[in-house]
């Protein structure tokens, strides 16, 4: 069940989570705190990186 939960969360959040997720964060509160602080933060930084790359690409296209 722990693996199924991890896999569903990964699928839903479109991110990679540690295999020991449920053991490291055994309560709903601990899991939610982790997801909000670490996993979601990394998703936001990944999106920012993609947006930055897209902006750089658009600037290069405009210059050419």
C-alpha positions in Angstrom: 0.0 0.0 0.0 2.9 2.4 0.7 4.2 1.9 -2.8 0.8 2.4 -4.3 0.3 5.7 -2.4 3.7 6.9 -3.5 3.0 6.0 -7.1 -0.4 7.7 -7.1 1.1 10.9 -5.5 3.8 10.9 -8.1 1.3 10.5 -10.9 -1.0 13.2 -9.6 1.7 15.7 -8.8 3.9 14.8 -11.8 7.0 14.6 -9.7 9.4 12.1 -8.3 9.1 11.1 -4.6 11.4 9.0 -2.5 10.7 5.3 -2.2 10.7 5.6 1.6 8.1 8.5 1.5 5.4 6.8 3.7 8.0 5.5 6.2 9.8 8.9 6.4 6.4 10.8 6.8 4.1 8.3 8.6 1.2 10.7 9.4 -1.0 12.6 7.1 0.2 15.9 8.7 3.9 15.0 8.2 3.2 13.9 4.6 1.3 17.1 3.7 4.0 19.2 5.3 6.7 17.4 3.2 4.7 17.7 0.0 4.0 21.4 0.6 7.5 22.3 1.6 9.7 20.1 -0.5 7.9 18.5 -3.4 5.7 21.4 -4.4 8.6 23.8 -4.0 10.7 21.8 -6.4 7.9 21.7 -8.9 7.6 25.5 -8.7 11.4 25.9 -9.2 11.2 23.4 -12.1 8.4 25.5 -13.7 10.4 28.7 -13.2 13.4 27.1 -14.9 11.3 26.1 -17.9 9.7 29.5 -18.1 13.2 31.1 -18.0 14.4 28.9 -20.8 11.3 29.7 -22.8 11.8 33.4 -22.3 15.5 33.1 -23.3 14.5 31.2 -26.4 11.9 33.8 -27.3 14.4 36.6 -26.8 16.9 34.8 -29.1 14.2 34.3 -31.8 13.3 38.0 -31.6 16.9 39.1 -32.0 17.4 36.9 -35.0 
